[in-house]
Amino acid sequence: MATRSLAAAHLLLLLSVGTASGYQYEEDSVGRTFFLQHDLYPGSKMTLHFTLASPGAPSLPRARADSIPFTSTKIPEILSLFSIPSNSPAAAAVRRTLAECEAPPVPGVKAQRCATSSESMVDFAASNLGTRAIHPGTTRVIGKKGEEGAATPRQAYVVQSVTPLPVVGRDMVACHAMPYPYAVFGCHTTTAAVFAVALAGADGARVEALAACHKDATPGIPWPTYQKLGITPGTVAVCHFLPQDGKLWMRK
């Protein structure tokens, strides 16, 4: 019993941290910072914030994940299972994630799904890309002290190099971590041009980032963003960097 209580407390701590970072992702992380493709060139400067949306959330085997309720109709049971107080920020994160996962598909997206295990994430990507010969692209952050996977402060970065990546058919599946007691990824199909971008931070951090540039009016890009950039949706490619806890699945 003591071991179980300690494990539950640890999960609660992880979820609380993940919730705070999740708000950062919504507000100012690289996933919500948009720019034009012609601004992506060696020597260009950007102010960016690389965060971790769900640091340390354990990844469960599919059999274990499938045995745990994942529905808003079972929220009291879920909170009890992980010893999460019903009025806590962690509980609010659980409710928000389940609501997002149960929401109708976003217009313009062919398919979307919340994957509760690595196996189900791979299956969703393979099914939508029409092959199991796929691989994930990621963003890699190395902090100023050499620690990999670090979150960095919002700061200035200089683009050191930009390399176009071949994407068969330009179709991909993007998966983003969501705040939950264990690893849950919100996945959806997308179409974009992809670039590998090397960045150098003002504090000495180094980033090997993936940038996705969308030419169409992507549902994930809010209308005020187009207004701020001074363009009409669908006329010019709009780009953003993939957060380091996300995966961009592509055909090999």
N, C-alpha and C positions, 0 to 999 in steps of 0.2 A: 504493500500500500504506500509506504514511504517513497519507494522508487517511482511509483506512478505519479504521486503528488509532485515530486521534484521535476519529473518530465513535463507534467502539465504546466507547472510554473514557468519552466524554461520556454515552452511553446508560447505562453502568454507574453513573456518578455519579448520574444522574437516578433510576435504579431504587433505589439505596441510600437516597436521600432519601425516595423514595416509600414504601419499606418502613417506615422509621421513622414516617412520618406515618400509614401504614396501621394500625400498632399503636395510635396515638393515636385513630384513628377507632373502633377496636374498644373502647377503654377509656373515653374521656371526651369524644368529640366530640359535636356536636349531633345526629349520627345515632344516638347511643346514649343520649341524654338524653331521657327521657319525662316528660310532665306531662299534667294533665287539661285538657280544653277550657275548663272554667269558670275556670281560672286564666289564661286568655289574654285580657287586657283592658288598655286604656290605663292606665298607672300601675303595673302589676304588675312585679315584679322577679324576674329569673332569673340564675343563674350558668351561663354557657355557654362552650364552647370551639369556635371556628370554625377548622378546619384545612383543609389541602389534601392529599388522599390521594396524588395522583401529580403533583406540580408539574412542569410542563415536559415531560411525556411527549409525544413527537411523535405526531400523528395521521397515519396512513398512508392513502393511497387504497385503495379496496377491492381493486383488482387486485394491488397490492403486498402488502397484508395477507393475501389469500387464497393468495399464493405462498409464504408462510412457514408451516412446520408449527405447528399449535396443538393439541397433544395430548401427554399425559403419556408416551406411548410413544416420543416423539421428544425427550425432555428433553435428552439429551447433544448432539443436533444443534442444538437451540435455544440452549443455553448456549454452544456453540462459535461459532455464528453471531454472537452479540453479545459474544463474548470475556468471558463471565461465569465466574469460578472456581466449580467445582462445589460447594465447601464454604463459599461465601460467603453472607451474609445475602440478597444479591440473588438467588442461586440458590434459596434457601429460599422467597423470595417468588414466584418463577416456579412452583415446584412447588405451593405453596399455592393460587395463583390457578388453575392448571390443574385441581387437585383439586376446587376449588369449582365450576368451570365444568362438570366432568364428573359432578358429583354428581347423584343422582336429583332430580326436582322436589320442592320443599318442599310438604308437605301444605297444602292450602288456597290454593295459588297456581295459577291457571289455566295459565299459561305462563311459562317463564323461559329466558333465553339469554344467553350472553356474546357481545357484539358487538365485533369487532376493527376496525371502521371506522365512520365516521359514517354512511355509506350503509346498512350492515347494521343499525345501530341504528334509523335512521328506518324501514327496511322492517319491522323487527320491531314497532315501535310502531304503524305504519300497519296492519299485518296484524291485530293484536290489537284495535285500536280500530275496524276496519272502514271506514277512510277515510284518504286521504292529506291531508285537510284537518286537519292537526294542528299544534300549536306546543309548544315546550318552555318550561316554567317553571323558573326558576333562583333561587338565592340569591346576592345581590351584597353583598360586603363591601368597605367603604372604610376603610382604616386611619387611624390618628390623624394621619398626615402626608399624607393624601389619596391614598395609593396604592391602586388598585383591585385586588381579588383577593388582598389580603394575608391571611396567617394571623394570628390574634390570640391573645393569651394567654387562659387560662381566667380569666374575670372577671365582674363583675356587669353586667347590662344592664337597662335600663328600657324597657318596651314603650311606644312612643309612639302607635301606631295599629294597628288590626286591621281588615282589609277582607276580607269573604267573596268568593271568586272563583267564578263560575259554572262548574260542571263538568258537561257533558252526560252524563247517565247515571251520574255519579260514578265511571265506570271510567277508569283511567289506566294508564300504563306508567312505572315508575320505573327510572332507570338510574344506577348508581353507579360511579365510577372504581375500578379495581382496580390494584394494583401490578404493573407489567409494563414491559418495555423500550419499548413503544409504547402508545398509548392503547387500553385495553380497558375496556369497560363491562359490568357485570353488570346485566341488565335483567329485570324481572318485572312482571306485571300486579298491580294493586292497586285497592282501592276506598276512597275517603276523602273527607272534606270538606276543602277547601283554603282557606287564608287568606294574604293578603299582610300581613306584619307588619313595621313599622318599629321598629328597636331602636337605642338609644343606649348605647354602652359606657362604662365608668368611665374608660377611658384616652382617650376622645374618638373612638373608632371608631364608624362608622355602618353599619348593616346593613339591607338590604332583603331580608327572608327569606320563604321559603315554609314554612308550617306545614301538615302533613298530619295530620288527626285521624281515627282509625279507630274505628268503633263496634263492628265485629266483632272476634273473637279473632284478631288478625293474627299469622301465624306468625313474623314478624320481631321481635315483642315477647316477650321471655323471661318465663317464669312468675314469677320473683322480682320483676320489675317490677310486676306486678299486686299481689303481696303488699305491696311497698313502698308502693304508692299506696293500698292498702287497699280494692281493688275486685275484683269477679269479672269475668273476661273476657267481653266481649259486653254488659255492662250500661251502661258509661259510655265515652264517647269518649276514647281515649288519643292524645296528640299528640306529634309530634317535628318539629324543623326539618330541612329538606333541606340537606345539606352543600353548600358552594359549588361543588364539582366534580361535583355530580349534576344530573340533568335529570328533570323530571316532565312527561311528554308527555300532552297533553290534546287533545280535539277542539276545533276552532275554533267 
